[in-house]
Each structure stands twice: as C-alpha cells, then as structure tokens.
Amino acid sequence: MAKASMKAFLSAIHPVEDAILDAYINHWTPYSLPKKTIMTAPGEMERYWYFVVEGIQKAYYMTEDKQHVMAFTYAPSFTGIPESFFAQKPAEYYLETITDSKFVRISFEKHQQLMQDYRPIETLFRIATESLLIGLLERYYQLMAYDIETRFKAFAKRSPHLLQTISQKDLASYLRMDATNFSKLINSIRI
C-alpha cells in the first residue's frame, strides 16, 4: 500500500513510465518510528529521504531554549531535512516525529544512482524541487506580508486537519504568533 500511495503521489508531480517508476520505488524500504523521536538533529547528516505513509513530523530549530517550528510533514509527502540530504552537509535543525510514524525511505547513494540511471526520475525530482521552492517562497511571503489573523485563516483553509492533531503551541510557533493569540483566534474564527 505504501508503494502504491507513493506511486500515485509521484505520478501527480510528473508522469513517468510505469516500468521506470516501479524500478525506482522498489528501492524504498519500510521504516517506522514512535512519536516524539528525533529523526535528525543539528550536526547530523540526513542519509535518507523519507516518504510519509502515516503520522506527522515537524522540523524546528532552537534558539535560547525556544522551539521555532518551520514545517509539518504528513502523508502523502516527503520528509527529511532537504538541504542536508541533497547537499550531504550537516543538518542545522531538528526533524522529529509528533505521532507514531511509518515511512518508506531511500539512501542518498541509491537515490543519486537511480537518478543517474533513469533520466525521467531526475526530471521528476527537479520538478518536485521546483514545487518545494515555490511553496517555501509562498510561506515566506505569508509570514512577511500577512497579519496573524490572515496567516491563521490561510493555514486553517490549507490544512484544517492539523488543527485537531497538532498542539496549539506548535501551531502558534509555525504561524509565528504568541500561543495566547493563537488560542484567541482558534476560539473566535469560524473555520
């Protein structure tokens, strides 16, 4: 089931001939972690890229003992610390499971080899990377240009299911607002 979900996810990004996509997906292996497990910490190298089958994860950095949530990942999507994995440099922030999580994963070396062996896979990941960049720029724009109420409404429209599964503290951090303001918004705005 995990590989079928991954195939549908990848095919929606960019169509690739079934035989090539199947050959690529067959190199991904199952992996599970319990909730509240740090998958990658600052200074560690991201050696695997993950496809989320079940569960929720968060990427965050710490400053003066305060957690700053950058992203949430959940099925169906990729997770990992992209700049550490793709550039093979030490991570600068954490990746942690929020809930029990199931993945399939591939090593950096195998991923690189398969992109060299199959040009359509390389094209697929170029397009996926472009989409990631576009999403990051959109999030950056929202953080810079939107007031807290507009950020909250945009998030609630985009990911309403996360409002029930992630702590208000983490959601407030992600939206760059005080937890008290987040609580007021969630109680006063109709979603």
N, C-alpha and C positions, 0 to 999 in steps of 0.2 A: 504494500500500500504506500509506503514512504516513497518508493521509487516512482510509482505512478503519479503521486502528488508532485514530486519534483519534475517529472517529465512534463506535466501539464503547466507547471509554473514556468519552466524554461521555454516551452513552446509559445507561451503567451508573450515572452520577451522578444523572441526572434525564432522563426521556423528553421528547424534543422532536420535533415533527412533522418528518418527513424533509426536506421541501422547505426548511424554515427552517434546520435543522441543516446541510444541504448548502450553502445560501447562505452561512451563516456560515463553514463550514470552507473553502470555496473562496477565501476571502481570506487564508488562511495560506499562506506561501511557504517553499520549502525553504531550508535554511541548514546549513552544515557547518563544523566547526572541528576542528583537530588536537588531540591530547592536550596537556595542560599549557598550555592557552591561558586567560588571564584574560578572561572574558566581560564582567564588570563589576567595577570597582574602587571603593573608597570615594571619595566625591565625585562620581562619575559618575551620570547619570540612567539608569534602566532604561527604555529606549524601546520595547523589545519584550518580549512574553511568549512563551515557548517551550513547545512540546510535544516531549518527547524521543522520538525514533524509535529511535536507537541510541546507546550509550555511557553513561558515568557522569560525573556532575559533583558538585562539593562546594561548599558555602557555608561560609565561615570568616571569622573576624576575627583580627586580630593584636594582641597586647599584648607589649611588650618582646621583640620578635623571636620570640615563640612563637605558633604557629598553634593556634586553637581551632575545631575543626570543629563546625558547627551542624547540618548536614543533608547528605544524599546524595540525588541525584535520578537516575533511570534510567527506561528505557522500561517501560511506558507511563505517563508522568506529565508534569505541567507542571514547568517550571523557570524561574528568574529570581529577582530579589530583589523579593518581593511588595510590601513597603511602599514601595519606590522606584517600582515600576511603577504601582501603583494610586493612590498619593498624589502621584506625579510630584515626588518630592523626592530629593535626592542619596542614593546608597547609603551605608551605614555599614560594609559589609563586602564581602568578595570572593565572586565566583562564578567557578569555574574548572573546566575540563574535566579529568577524570582520564584518560580514554581518548579516542580519536578519537570524535567525536560528530556525529550527524545529528539535525536538528530540522526542524520547521515552525514558523514564527513569525508574529506579527501585531503591528502597531504599536499603541501606546496609542491614538492618534487613531482608527484604524479599529475597534479593539475597542470603544471608547466609542460610536462612531457606530452600530455594529451592535447594541449593547445597547439603544440608544435606538430603533432601527428595529424590533427584534424583542423584545418583552417576554419570550417564553419563554427567550431567550438570557440576559437579565438574571436571570431566575429560576434558570436553570441555574448561573450564576456565583455567585449568592447562596448556593445550596446547596453548591457546591464550596468557597466561602469558609468556610461554617459547618463543613464537614468538616475543612478545614485547621486551623481554630481548635481543634476538638475534638482533633485529632491533636497539635497543639502543647501543649495542656494535659496530655494523657496523657504526652507525653515529659517535660514539666516535672515532673509528679508522679513519674515513674520516676526522674528524676535526683535529686529531693529525698528520696524515700522508700525507694528500693531500695539495697541494698548492691551492691558491684561485681559479685559473682557473680550476683546476681539480674538486674542490668542486662544482663550478658553473656548469660545464658541467654534472657532476653526478646528481645534483639536476634537471637541465633542462631536462635531459633524463627521470628521475624518475617521475617528477611532472610538465610537461610543462604547464598545465592548470593554475597553480598557478602564473605563471609569468604575466598573464593578470588580475588576480583578487586580488592580494595582493600588498600592497605598496612596492616600492623598498627599502624603509627604513627598513621595517620589514623583507624582504627577505635578505637584507645585514646583518642584525643582526643575523638571523638564520644561515647564512653561515659564520658568524664570519669574516666579512670583512667590510671595510670602505664603506660607501654609494657611494662615488666617484668612488672607484674601481669597485663596482657592476655596476654602470652606464656605465663605460667604457666597462666592459665585455659584458653586455647585448647588447650594440651597436656594438661590434666588432666580436662577436662569432655567427656563424650561428647555429641556433637551428633547 
